[in-house]
Amino acid sequence: MQSRRSILKYGSAGLLLGAGLALSGASYAAGKYDPGASDTEIKIGNTNPYSGPASAYSTIAKTLDAYFNKLNDEGGINGRKIKFISYDDGYSPPKTIEQVRKLVESDEVLLLFQPLGTAHNIAIRKYLNGKKVPQLFVATGAATFGDPKQFPWTMGWQPSYESEGIIYARWLMENIPNAKIGVLYQNDDFGKDVLKGLKMGLGDKASMIVATTPYEASQPTVDSEVIKLKASGADVFINVATPKFAAQAIKKVYEIGWKPTQILSNVSDVVNDVLKPAGLETSTGILSTAYLKDTGDPQWADDPGMKDFYAFMDKYYPAGDKSSKSNAYAYTVAQTLVHVLKQCGDDLTRGHIMKHAASMKGITLPLLLPGMSMTTSEDDFYPIEQLQMKKFDGTRWVHFGKVISSEDLQDPKKP
């Protein structure tokens, strides 16, 4: 179904999602602009795996497009409409490079927003920094995307994978101090960062890890890896995988009769895309971490921010899953970009955008968990640095324990 302001074009170039293509009405006051911005328009580029092994994440870009449609209906940002151009990269870094070059050199976007994938963002980072084009709020928690000295045009958004790994280590040492840990991880900076954080958190107890098994995103299944981890004698299974492989692993654990304590990376804690395909009963008891309110949790039914999210989904993305964490994620990161662009006023130059992205102070948004906020500086390119543990009860995720910040994680011995 084609929305009033979205045009979907399939072909070798990928998928083009253009919010606000036909612009009219009064122009905003003349301002300072770099390519991709004008008195009436802001062009934003994006890459996403609409196809390939991580295509479950395509709903993120579709939600972003829907949010910009909503924004345009409300008058845009400081009177300027958003033109959102998103191309399919098939979760292939070489394709990401090709599509990003097109966005910068042909489409002349003002900035890249939420390009998805760890290896994919690494592949385009040097190019974008060389061109001085913002690579803003990338869709990965790899620690390497918070390095303003080397890459001043690249900024992360979600909590780092290292922090996630440290939190799991803390929980295990407190609750299963004699655990034998087996880790399945994607063989890139995503998987390696969670594993690194786990080892950092365990410290001199790192020998609790009895087996680690990487997998490639191009392989069909992770069945053999799961079998290998069971054979190691591990009684804790840490599943650091993207949705397709995470679901396969959970299902395989059940099929082979392995009954470890399971911990699932929060990038794949989506009920409909991961836990339901794996089996809700099979998934019961799995642990993970969170920084967003669970859109499928009835405890938030009367929450004003959640009501606004549901209304947005009903009107602008009715085909989307309102209970999907991925859609809540996209909704919230879109609000973060809107905050930054509003602060820029009439100066929509790339350097000015990065200045405001790097000067957020205690920004709260409706779907962040209570007690969480975003703060950045010229030396801190990690907007969200807080997490909370949660457990799947067969129907929904139940949060427990305190919200843990990056300051808590700096000292591995701190409770």
Solvent accessible surface area in square Angstrom, and as a share of the most:
residue,aa,sasa,rsa
1,M,229,1.02
2,Q,124,0.55
3,S,48,0.31
4,R,191,0.70
5,R,56,0.20
6,S,4,0.03
7,I,62,0.32
8,L,66,0.33
9,K,117,0.49
10,Y,174,0.66
11,G,53,0.51
12,S,108,0.70
13,A,39,0.30
14,G,13,0.12
15,L,5,0.02
16,L,34,0.17
17,L,4,0.02
18,G,0,0.00
19,A,0,0.00
20,G,0,0.00
21,L,58,0.29
22,A,89,0.69
23,L,53,0.26
24,S,105,0.68
25,G,68,0.65
26,A,100,0.78
27,S,71,0.46
28,Y,83,0.32
29,A,61,0.47
30,A,87,0.67
31,G,27,0.26
32,K,133,0.56
33,Y,62,0.23
34,D,45,0.23
35,P,72,0.45
36,G,13,0.13
37,A,15,0.11
38,S,43,0.28
39,D,39,0.20
40,T,49,0.29
41,E,38,0.17
42,I,0,0.00
43,K,37,0.15
44,I,0,0.00
45,G,0,0.00
46,N,0,0.00
47,T,0,0.00
48,N,1,0.00
49,P,0,0.00
50,Y,36,0.14
51,S,53,0.34
52,G,43,0.41
53,P,39,0.24
54,A,2,0.01
55,S,42,0.27
56,A,39,0.30
57,Y,20,0.08
58,S,14,0.09
59,T,21,0.12
60,I,9,0.04
61,A,0,0.00
62,K,76,0.32
63,T,0,0.00
64,L,0,0.00
65,D,9,0.05
66,A,4,0.03
67,Y,17,0.07
68,F,0,0.00
69,N,10,0.05
70,K,44,0.19
71,L,12,0.06
72,N,2,0.01
73,D,56,0.29
74,E,114,0.51
75,G,34,0.33
76,G,12,0.12
77,I,2,0.01
78,N,42,0.22
79,G,36,0.35
80,R,1,0.00
81,K,31,0.13
82,I,0,0.00
83,K,50,0.21
84,F,0,0.00
85,I,4,0.02
86,S,0,0.00
87,Y,11,0.04
88,D,25,0.13
89,D,1,0.01
90,G,21,0.20
91,Y,21,0.08
92,S,43,0.28
93,P,40,0.25
94,P,94,0.59
95,K,60,0.25
96,T,1,0.00
97,I,63,0.32
98,E,98,0.44
99,Q,2,0.01
100,V,0,0.00
101,R,112,0.41
102,K,68,0.29
103,L,0,0.00
104,V,15,0.09
105,E,94,0.42
106,S,83,0.54
107,D,28,0.15
108,E,88,0.39
109,V,0,0.00
110,L,0,0.00
111,L,0,0.00
112,L,0,0.00
113,F,0,0.00
114,Q,1,0.00
115,P,1,0.01
116,L,7,0.04
117,G,5,0.05
118,T,5,0.03
119,A,36,0.28
120,H,5,0.02
121,N,0,0.00
122,I,65,0.33
123,A,34,0.27
124,I,1,0.00
125,R,24,0.09
126,K,166,0.70
127,Y,33,0.13
128,L,0,0.00
129,N,21,0.11
130,G,65,0.62
131,K,100,0.42
132,K,121,0.51
133,V,1,0.00
134,P,0,0.00
135,Q,0,0.00
136,L,0,0.00
137,F,0,0.00
138,V,0,0.00
139,A,10,0.08
140,T,3,0.01
141,G,3,0.03
142,A,2,0.02
143,A,23,0.18
144,T,42,0.24
145,F,2,0.01
146,G,14,0.13
147,D,40,0.21
148,P,23,0.14
149,K,184,0.78
150,Q,130,0.58
151,F,41,0.17
152,P,61,0.39
153,W,38,0.13
154,T,1,0.01
155,M,0,0.00
156,G,5,0.05
157,W,1,0.00
158,Q,17,0.07
159,P,6,0.04
160,S,16,0.10
161,Y,11,0.04
162,E,30,0.14
163,S,21,0.13
164,E,2,0.01
165,G,0,0.00
166,I,10,0.05
167,I,2,0.01
168,Y,1,0.00
169,A,0,0.00
170,R,32,0.12
171,W,49,0.17
172,L,0,0.00
173,M,58,0.26
174,E,141,0.63
175,N,74,0.38
176,I,45,0.23
177,P,80,0.50
178,N,133,0.68
179,A,4,0.03
180,K,107,0.45
181,I,0,0.00
182,G,0,0.00
183,V,0,0.00
184,L,0,0.00
185,Y,24,0.09
186,Q,5,0.02
187,N,59,0.30
188,D,22,0.11
189,D,45,0.24
190,F,8,0.03
191,G,0,0.00
192,K,100,0.42
193,D,17,0.09
194,V,1,0.01
195,L,17,0.08
196,K,107,0.45
197,G,0,0.00
198,L,3,0.01
199,K,95,0.40
200,M,83,0.37
201,G,1,0.01
202,L,3,0.02
203,G,41,0.39
204,D,136,0.71
205,K,109,0.46
206,A,35,0.27
207,S,98,0.63
208,M,19,0.08
209,I,25,0.13
210,V,66,0.38
211,A,17,0.13
212,T,51,0.30
213,T,8,0.04
214,P,57,0.36
215,Y,2,0.01
216,E,84,0.38
217,A,26,0.20
218,S,106,0.69
219,Q,39,0.17
220,P,104,0.65
221,T,59,0.34
222,V,0,0.00
223,D,49,0.25
224,S,78,0.50
225,E,23,0.10
226,V,0,0.00
227,I,86,0.44
228,K,120,0.51
229,L,0,0.00
230,K,81,0.34
231,A,88,0.68
232,S,44,0.29
233,G,43,0.41
234,A,4,0.03
235,D,66,0.34
236,V,0,0.00
237,F,0,0.00
238,I,1,0.01
239,N,2,0.01
240,V,0,0.00
241,A,0,0.00
242,T,7,0.04
243,P,4,0.02
244,K,83,0.35
245,F,1,0.00
246,A,0,0.00
247,A,13,0.10
248,Q,42,0.19
249,A,0,0.00
250,I,1,0.00
251,K,98,0.42
252,K,35,0.15
253,V,2,0.01
254,Y,140,0.53
255,E,102,0.46
256,I,45,0.23
257,G,47,0.45
258,W,21,0.07
259,K,188,0.80
260,P,16,0.10
261,T,44,0.25
262,Q,21,0.10
263,I,0,0.00
264,L,1,0.00
265,S,0,0.00
266,N,8,0.04
267,V,23,0.13
268,S,0,0.00
269,D,3,0.02
270,V,2,0.01
271,V,24,0.14
272,N,48,0.25
273,D,53,0.27
274,V,0,0.00
275,L,0,0.00
276,K,105,0.45
277,P,75,0.47
278,A,7,0.05
279,G,23,0.22
280,L,62,0.31
281,E,153,0.68
282,T,24,0.14
283,S,0,0.00
284,T,70,0.41
285,G,26,0.25
286,I,3,0.01
287,L,6,0.03
288,S,0,0.00
289,T,0,0.00
290,A,5,0.04
291,Y,6,0.02
292,L,7,0.04
293,K,19,0.08
294,D,21,0.11
295,T,2,0.01
296,G,41,0.39
297,D,3,0.01
298,P,90,0.56
299,Q,102,0.45
300,W,33,0.12
301,A,54,0.42
302,D,118,0.61
303,D,27,0.14
304,P,98,0.62
305,G,9,0.09
306,M,1,0.00
307,K,105,0.45
308,D,88,0.46
309,F,0,0.00
310,Y,60,0.23
311,A,60,0.46
312,F,5,0.02
313,M,1,0.00
314,D,83,0.43
315,K,144,0.61
316,Y,42,0.16
317,Y,31,0.12
318,P,91,0.57
319,A,99,0.77
320,G,15,0.14
321,D,47,0.25
322,K,76,0.32
323,S,40,0.26
324,S,4,0.03
325,K,42,0.18
326,S,7,0.05
327,N,1,0.00
328,A,0,0.00
329,Y,12,0.05
330,A,0,0.00
331,Y,7,0.02
332,T,0,0.00
333,V,0,0.00
334,A,0,0.00
335,Q,25,0.11
336,T,0,0.00
337,L,0,0.00
338,V,11,0.06
339,H,42,0.19
340,V,0,0.00
341,L,0,0.00
342,K,102,0.43
343,Q,95,0.42
344,C,4,0.03
345,G,25,0.24
346,D,54,0.28
347,D,30,0.15
348,L,1,0.01
349,T,30,0.17
350,R,28,0.10
351,G,38,0.37
352,H,42,0.19
353,I,0,0.00
354,M,13,0.06
355,K,133,0.56
356,H,43,0.19
357,A,0,0.00
358,A,12,0.09
359,S,54,0.35
360,M,3,0.01
361,K,135,0.57
362,G,42,0.40
363,I,35,0.18
364,T,94,0.55
365,L,29,0.15
366,P,56,0.35
367,L,0,0.00
368,L,7,0.03
369,L,6,0.03
370,P,85,0.54
371,G,69,0.66
372,M,5,0.02
373,S,35,0.22
374,M,0,0.00
375,T,60,0.35
376,T,0,0.00
377,S,37,0.24
378,E,136,0.61
379,D,109,0.56
380,D,40,0.21
381,F,9,0.04
382,Y,57,0.22
383,P,2,0.02
384,I,1,0.01
385,E,54,0.24
386,Q,34,0.15
387,L,2,0.01
388,Q,27,0.12
389,M,11,0.05
390,K,9,0.04
391,K,96,0.41
392,F,0,0.00
393,D,73,0.38
394,G,17,0.16
395,T,106,0.61
396,R,69,0.25
397,W,3,0.01
398,V,57,0.33
399,H,31,0.14
400,F,72,0.30
401,G,60,0.58
402,K,115,0.49
403,V,44,0.25
404,I,28,0.14
405,S,29,0.19
406,S,26,0.17
407,E,125,0.56
408,D,21,0.11
409,L,13,0.06
410,Q,143,0.63
411,D,69,0.36
412,P,60,0.38
413,K,186,0.79
414,K,86,0.36
415,P,135,0.85
